[in-house]
Amino acid sequence: MSERRTGHSSRRGLSRDAIVAVARRIADADGLAELTLRRVAGELDTGQASLYRHIRDRAELLALLADDLAGGYPLLPPGEDPLHTVTDQWLAMHRYLTEHPWGAPVISGGGYRSDAALPITRHCLDQLRALGLDDPDARRTYRALWPLLMGHLLNKHPFGHGTGAAETAENPGEDDFRWAVRRLLAGAAGWRHD
């Protein structure tokens, strides 16, 4: 077996979890374009037909990947300053999805509803309420933060459009994302922050 194989051949009990783990590794390393059922089967040292005992098709595999991804979102504890706490939470999610660049396209393009994402939704809403937002405004702000996050992750155009805007070396665009999150939160809470 090659180094890339996981050792989960069909004789050893091929499972949905093994399929998802290999699919995630392929997507992380090589992107969604390389994530085919044929490639997953090859990595698992089994035939493609064996996968169909556990998943219907690639669309179901992507839905399972979205669930797997949602289960790993960082949940930051409350801090002394609710504005910093919420900002840091969304920056942590930005970094997490940057580590899994296939995640934003799957989330934004798939229409997948994942119960695994409910804890992050509740957590973020609680943080927004701690910021002083009532429930309707917390929900609206949460719904505004998601497309902001997706837009920053999906935008292939260089941030700053050649203006030399400040960016962190490890995570391009993070400074701009932090700025945008803080401005959105300040507006939602009726604050003015420089």
N, C-alpha and C positions, 0 to 999 in steps of 0.2 A: 504494500500500500504506500502511496506517496505521502509526504509530510502533510499535505493539505487535507488528507482524509481524516475523518473523525473516528473511525473504527466502529461506526454504528451500521453495520451491514444488516440486511433484512434478516439474516439468520440470528442476529443478536437482539432482535426486537426493535425494528424501526418504529419510531414514534413521532407524533406531531411535534413534540418538544425538540427532538433531534433535528427534524426538518427545519424548524424555525431557527434553531441555533446556527445551522449551516447557512441558511438563507441570510441571516443577519451578518454573518462573517463575510459572505460574498458581497453583499450590498455595501458594507463598511469599507471593504478593501477595493472593490472594483466598480461600484455604482449599480444603479438599478438596471441599466442596459445589459449588464452581464448576468443579472439574476434571472436565469431560466430554469424551468423544471428539469431540463436535461442536465444542466450544470449541477444543480442540487443533488440529483440522483447520482451523478458521477462522483461527487464529493463524498457521498454516503456509501459508495461502492455497491450500488443497487441499480435496478432498472427503473425507468421512469414510471412504468405501470405500477410499481410497488408504492410510489408516492400517492397514487390515486386511492389507495385504501385509507389514507389519512387526511388528504385534502382534495377538494374538488378540482381546483385549477389554480392558475397564477393569481387570479383576483382574490381567492380565499387566502392564499399565501401572503399577499400584501396586507390583507385585513389582519391576519395573525401577527405579522410584523408590526403593524400599527399598535396592536394590543401589547406586544412585547416592549415596544418603544415606550408606550405610555406608562407601563409599570416601572420604568426606570427614571422618571422625571425626578429631579432633586426637589425636596421639600425643605426649605430653609426654616429654622425656628424663628419665632418673633424676636425682634430686637428692641432697643430703647427708642429708636426713631422709626415710626411706621413708614415714612416715606423712603428711608434707606432700605428697610426690610422689603418693601414691595419692589423697589428698583433692583435690589440684589437678587430677589427671586426670579425676576424676568431675565436678568443677565445670566443667572445660572441656567435657566432654560435655553437661552440663546447659545450658551457654550455647549450644553448637552446636545442640542440639535446640530451644532456645528461639527461635533465629533461624529455624528451620524448624518452625513449630508443627504442621504436618501430620504430622511424623515420628513423634511419640509415638503418635498414633492408628493410624497404619499399622503401626508395629512391634508394638504391643500387640494389635491386633485382626486382623492379617492372617495370622498363621501362616506368614510368609515366612521361609524359610531362605536366607540370603545368604552365599555364599562370600566376598563382599567384606567381610563382617564378621569373618572369621577373624583378620586382623591385629590388630584391636582386642581381640579375645578373648585372643589370645596375649600381647599387650602388657600388658593388665590382669592376666592371671594371673602374668606375670613380675614385675610390680610387687608383687603380693600375696605372692609367694614371697620377694621381697626384704624384705618386712615381717616375715618370719620364719614365715610359714604353710607347713605342709607341703602337698603337692599336693591331697589331699582337702579340707582346710580352705580352701585358696585357691579351689578350684572352688565350694565351698559359699558362701563369702563373695561371690564373683563373682555367683553365682545370687541371692544376697540383695540385692546392690547394684542389679541391674537393675530389679526391681519397686519398689525405693525410688525410683530415678530416674524410672521411668514414673509412679509415683503422684504424685510432686511435679509432674510436667509435666501430667498429666491432671486433677488436682484443680482443679475450677472454683470451689470454695468459697474465699473469701478466707483466706489464711494468717493464723493467729492468731485467727480467728473473732471479730474485732472487739476483741481485747484490746490492740491497739496494739503488737503484737510487732514487733521491729526487722526491717526489710526493706531491701534495697538498692533505690535508685530505678530503676536500670537493669534489674534482674532480680528482680522480686518473688519472695520465697520462697527466694532463694539462701542467705541466712544460715541459715534453718531447714534447708535441704538440707545445707549444710556441717556443721552441728551433728549431724545425723542420720548422715551418712557417718562422721564422726569417732567417734561413739559406737558405731556398728556395727563399725568397724575395731578400736576399743579392746576391745570385747567379744570379737571374733574372735581377737585377739592376746593376750587375757588381761591387757590393760593398764588402768590407770586414768588418764584425762586429764581435766583441768578445762576 
